[in-house]
Amino acid sequence: MCGGGFDEIIHTVVNALAITSGIVCDGAKASCAAKIAAAVDAGILGYNMYIRGQQFRAGDGIVTKGADATIRNVGRLGKNGMKETNDEIIDIMVNNC
């Protein structure tokens, strides 16, 4: 973390989640690797944003006050919000080959 401490880590996580929370897992192995690379890049961007005084704040999309609450929102999005998306992805994969 380039010498950063707890605050830098927390804000980096929130920034990275704000950037990547819309990434959808579609079960395609090659694109999963690219999505991991995008997440790493988002972490680097999130850190650089924070050390330059820029950050996402509560109310910016699913970001809320605190990293733990923002992580809970991402979990909620994945658990509840992606149910129909998962079915749709499977339908696309099965019927569009």
Secondary structure as UniProt FT lines:
FT   TURN            2..3
FT   HELIX           6..20
FT   TURN            21..22
FT   HELIX           29..51
FT   TURN            52..53
FT   TURN            58..59
FT   TURN            61..62
FT   HELIX           67..76
FT   HELIX           77..81
FT   HELIX           83..95
//
